[in-house]
Amino acid sequence: MTNSPRRTQVVIVGAGPAGLTLANLLRVGGIACVLLEEESRAFIEQRPRAGFIEEWAVRALERHGLADRLLEKAEIQGSFEFRFNGARHIMNYGELAGHRHFVYPQQYLVTDLVGLHTDQGGDVRFGVRDVRLHDVDTDHPAVTYEDSETGLPHRVECDFIAGCDGARGVSRGYLTAGNALLASHDYGIGWLALLAEAPPSATGVIFGIHPRGFAAHMARGPDVTRFYLQCPPGDSEANWPEERVHEELRIRLEIPGGPIALGALIEKRVLDMRNYVVEPLSRGRLHLAGESAHLVAPIAAKGMNLAINDALLLASAIAAHYEGDDAKLAGYSDACLERIWQYQEFSQWLSEIFHGPTVTATADPFQTRLTEARLRRLLKSKTAAAAFADIYTGKHADF
């Protein structure tokens, strides 16, 4: 026997960047919502994730009063460097696009958004279990769940459900069960994601393109640096003791006059590079946002930005519904998919540059020469560089 039903306007499943951004936008707009999250608040506020937010996304959050701490604390970057063939090649994309990146780890943004929402009386329920969606094809959907502390079941009836619970959540299954397309791509490579107690070795990102495999350096503060090393898919962290990690970082990233500061590793995990898109993102009164709807490998640092874009569009569409206009809700999926597929294509293109010349991916010298030609064009042609900068920063919402 469940508790007496409770009603709200929107139930949001999942308190990641998409769900929390949506919850705050709805609250600011006077639309009631209940946010359900399987993990604890402490867990989501400490879980390390990506940290590059595109300027258009930051400015959108700022317009809604959701970016005060971000603007105060985040470092701004407008350039990066390729390192290959023993040389440094600087790309000043900020000058070309007029847009930059804000370096602000996802857990910081999550912490900010949770605080903003709960401090203003937002309804967030952590540690829920057995979440199920009901009647999504009707005008009266509902969500049931179990309270992990009391074991009591609950039911929340609503007008809309926002599925923001990621790749392993329950929401996506209700779309694919309803004949939505699940398009996916496996890059056939892995990245060893590392956090090291080391000061940054450069002011911006370093992308190392090397025959032994791709590597990257990304500052995460004055004393912590994020590194990536290309590795075989399905590799084990146990195969990468600290000594081996340090050796590979030096080989793949160091150039004359450009040493890499290294330190004790505080995180190691292997990421298999893969993408997917659910199309359409909507079924009845259920709308997906964030990684429930799409996954973009961290190759181009697009995932959190897509999640924020989804939330902005969905919040606007739901607000329009309550003003008597359902056109935006009807067009929500198509509006999201324009940017999703552009970012997917860019991720694929950038992957071919990053991984093309590596012996771990292919021993084909033809692919190596193609990669070198692409890099020459990117570095020598202002037109090619400007086009790259626009999509790297996500400058335009539709392109």
Secondary structure, DSSP 8 states (H G I E B T S, - for coil): -----EE-SEEEE--SHHHHHHHHHHHHTT--EEEEESS-HHHHHH-----EEEHHHHHHHHHTT--HHHHHH-EEE--EEEEETTEEEEE-HHHHHS--EEE--HHHHHHHHHHHHHHTT-EEEESEEEEEEE-TTSSS-EEEEEETTT--EEEEE-SEEEE---TTSSHHHHHHTTT-EEEEEEEEEEEEEEEES---SSSSEEEE--TT--EEEEE-SSS-EEEEEEE-TT--GGG--HHHHHHHHHHHH-BTTB------EEEEEEEEEEEEEEESSEETTEEE-GGGTEE--TTSS-HHHHHHHHHHHHHHHHHHHHTT--HHHHTHHHHHHHHHHHHHHHHHHHHHHHHTT-TTT---HHHHHHHHHHHHHHHH-HHHHHHHHHHHHT--S--
